[in-house]
Amino acid sequence: MKTQAVRWGIIGTGRIARAFAEGLWHTSNGRLCAIASRNEGSAKAFAEEWDINHAFGQYEELAHSDAVDAVYIATPHSSHAENSILCMNNQKAVLCEKPFAVNSMEVKRMIQASKENNVLLMEGMWSRFPPLMNKLREWLESGKLGDIRTLHADFGFLPKQRDPLGRLFNLELAGGSLLDLGIYPVSLASMILGKPSSMQTLPNMGPTGVDEQAAWIFRYPCGALAMLLSSLQCETRQEAFISGSLGNIRIHKQCWKPQKMTFTETNGVANETIEMPFKGNGFNYEAESFGNLFLEGKKESPIMSLSESLEIMSQLDQIRKEWNLIYPMDRQ
Ligand SMILES: NC(=O)c1ccc[n+]([C@@H]2O[C@H](COP(=O)([O-])OP(=O)(O)OC[C@H]3O[C@@H](n4cnc5c(N)ncnc54)[C@H](OP(=O)(O)O)[C@@H]3O)[C@@H](O)[C@H]2O)c1
């Protein structure tokens, strides 16, 4: 039976699980009811920190729990498909962190599980949900840019530690800059320009066998070009710049956490800067949107559709194929 507030569970107790728990405090339609870890001690500590009623020492226990409507998957990319499918097969709605999975084969299995179980499923591409992105979609639809000709977008940061076993650099955990960071510019390009007709890419592969930075260009049927970049070797501008025949839009740093943008006409006359600071830590927007879909009985988000998530993952597959970057999950 549906409740008026979504009863959330989280799988995984790492960095992003904490951010999402905080985000939920700022929603009007969600409350955090359960946490699961591979380790009972971690689950209990997390439950105490966030005042959660149910703490499970196994992911399966949360998936089976009657105290949960929807599950946020906060594990490394390599576990997203398995954890999501476990929850959906137990009739839970699933919001799964980005990247949705490691490859499109896994995404197809996730979509199939959502259809078979008739449950809501969405990729947690949180950048799509802040209020500024609604404004950006409004500006794009208004035609004030004219014909869009180019997009520049990048996401690079320098991790504090270079742990070869950690999820960022570990091949076994589907590490690398493309899946972790490149997904943001790819997703933005998909939202603005749709499906590319061709692509050119260049990676820098590191000693652990994953891409530590990469640049790629997408071309679109309309002739527009997107120049995209991801890096685990340095902090980049972290901005997006959309140029059209009538003007351009700059999404200021950090464009993956969008709160400020500027429109400039091509002749430079009219400037309009909009700032929409987060209320909450930003994760509340995707959680609120997902919660509304759940309470309305919807099975998919119009803002981050399953077909688009699949298309984006196919693009990442194609890029990795060019680099011969093969993860263990690609062999299954
Ligand atoms: N939206 C965003 O802005 C954003 C930012 C950062 C990360 N993310 C995404 O969130 C996911 C998790 O990232 P994170 O930074 O939170 O990672 P993290 O701090 O390493 O936490 C991941 C958690 O997953 C669980 N886990 C399950 N299998 C694991 C394994 N083999 N190795 C390590 N941990 C494992 C662990 O929880 P237990 O030990 O409790 O089971 C761990 O605490 C990634 O897919 C990443 O892309 C999103």
The ligand as an SDF file (V2000), in Angstrom:
LIG
                    3D

 48 52  0  0  0  0  0  0  0  0999 V2000
   25.9460   12.0240   -7.3330 N   0  0  0  0  0  0  0  0  0  0  0  0
   27.1350   12.3680   -6.9480 C   0  0  0  0  0  0  0  0  0  0  0  0
   27.4940   13.5470   -6.8370 O   0  0  0  0  0  0  0  0  0  0  0  0
   28.1040   11.3090   -6.6010 C   0  0  0  0  0  0  0  0  0  0  0  0
   29.2650   11.6420   -5.9140 C   0  0  0  0  0  0  0  0  0  0  0  0
   30.1040   10.6200   -5.5330 C   0  0  0  0  0  0  0  0  0  0  0  0
   29.8010    9.3120   -5.8730 C   0  0  0  0  0  0  0  0  0  0  0  0
   28.6820    9.0220   -6.5740 N   0  0  0  0  0  0  0  0  0  0  0  0
   28.3720    7.6500   -6.9590 C   0  0  0  0  0  0  0  0  0  0  0  0
   27.9950    6.9230   -5.7990 O   0  0  0  0  0  0  0  0  0  0  0  0
   28.5350    5.6220   -5.8300 C   0  0  0  0  0  0  0  0  0  0  0  0
   29.2760    5.3930   -4.5290 C   0  0  0  0  0  0  0  0  0  0  0  0
   30.3090    6.3640   -4.4180 O   0  0  0  0  0  0  0  0  0  0  0  0
   30.9280    6.7860   -2.9790 P   0  0  0  0  0  0  0  0  0  0  0  0
   31.8230    7.9250   -3.2650 O   0  0  0  0  0  0  0  0  0  0  0  0
   29.8700    6.9260   -1.9740 O   0  0  0  0  0  0  0  0  0  0  0  0
   31.8080    5.4890   -2.6710 O   0  0  0  0  0  0  0  0  0  0  0  0
   32.3290    4.9890   -1.2600 P   0  0  0  0  0  0  0  0  0  0  0  0
   32.4950    6.1190   -0.3090 O   0  0  0  0  0  0  0  0  0  0  0  0
   33.4940    4.1070   -1.5400 O   0  0  0  0  0  0  0  0  0  0  0  0
   31.1280    4.1050   -0.7050 O   0  0  0  0  0  0  0  0  0  0  0  0
   30.6260    3.0050   -1.4060 C   0  0  0  0  0  0  0  0  0  0  0  0
   29.9320    2.0660   -0.4240 C   0  0  0  0  0  0  0  0  0  0  0  0
   29.4950    0.9400   -1.1680 O   0  0  0  0  0  0  0  0  0  0  0  0
   29.5750   -0.2390   -0.3730 C   0  0  0  0  0  0  0  0  0  0  0  0
   30.2950   -1.2650   -1.1470 N   0  0  0  0  0  0  0  0  0  0  0  0
   29.7390   -2.3800   -1.6790 C   0  0  0  0  0  0  0  0  0  0  0  0
   30.6390   -3.1110   -2.3510 N   0  0  0  0  0  0  0  0  0  0  0  0
   31.8050   -2.4640   -2.2270 C   0  0  0  0  0  0  0  0  0  0  0  0
   33.1130   -2.7280   -2.6810 C   0  0  0  0  0  0  0  0  0  0  0  0
   33.4050   -3.8290   -3.3930 N   0  0  0  0  0  0  0  0  0  0  0  0
   34.0870   -1.8720   -2.3910 N   0  0  0  0  0  0  0  0  0  0  0  0
   33.8280   -0.7490   -1.6830 C   0  0  0  0  0  0  0  0  0  0  0  0
   32.5940   -0.4240   -1.2130 N   0  0  0  0  0  0  0  0  0  0  0  0
   31.5850   -1.2850   -1.4770 C   0  0  0  0  0  0  0  0  0  0  0  0
   30.2740    0.1550    0.9200 C   0  0  0  0  0  0  0  0  0  0  0  0
   29.2860    0.2300    1.9160 O   0  0  0  0  0  0  0  0  0  0  0  0
   29.1130   -0.9330    2.9970 P   0  0  0  0  0  0  0  0  0  0  0  0
   30.4940   -1.3100    3.4210 O   0  0  0  0  0  0  0  0  0  0  0  0
   28.3450   -0.2560    4.0460 O   0  0  0  0  0  0  0  0  0  0  0  0
   28.3850   -2.0740    2.3670 O   0  0  0  0  0  0  0  0  0  0  0  0
   30.8460    1.5370    0.6670 C   0  0  0  0  0  0  0  0  0  0  0  0
   30.8270    2.3360    1.8010 O   0  0  0  0  0  0  0  0  0  0  0  0
   29.4080    5.5360   -7.0830 C   0  0  0  0  0  0  0  0  0  0  0  0
   28.7610    4.7990   -8.0860 O   0  0  0  0  0  0  0  0  0  0  0  0
   29.5930    6.9560   -7.5290 C   0  0  0  0  0  0  0  0  0  0  0  0
   29.6190    7.1240   -8.9330 O   0  0  0  0  0  0  0  0  0  0  0  0
   27.8350    9.9920   -6.9220 C   0  0  0  0  0  0  0  0  0  0  0  0
  1  2  1  0
  2  3  2  0
  2  4  1  0
  4  5  1  0
  4 48  2  0
  5  6  2  0
  6  7  1  0
  7  8  2  0
  8  9  1  0
  8 48  1  0
  9 10  1  0
  9 46  1  0
 10 11  1  0
 11 12  1  0
 11 44  1  0
 12 13  1  0
 13 14  1  0
 14 15  2  0
 14 16  1  0
 14 17  1  0
 17 18  1  0
 18 19  2  0
 18 20  1  0
 18 21  1  0
 21 22  1  0
 22 23  1  0
 23 24  1  0
 23 42  1  0
 24 25  1  0
 25 26  1  0
 25 36  1  0
 26 27  1  0
 26 35  1  0
 27 28  2  0
 28 29  1  0
 29 30  1  0
 29 35  2  0
 30 31  1  0
 30 32  2  0
 32 33  1  0
 33 34  2  0
 34 35  1  0
 36 37  1  0
 36 42  1  0
 37 38  1  0
 38 39  2  0
 38 40  1  0
 38 41  1  0
 42 43  1  0
 44 45  1  0
 44 46  1  0
 46 47  1  0
M  CHG  2   8   1  16  -1
M  END
$$$$
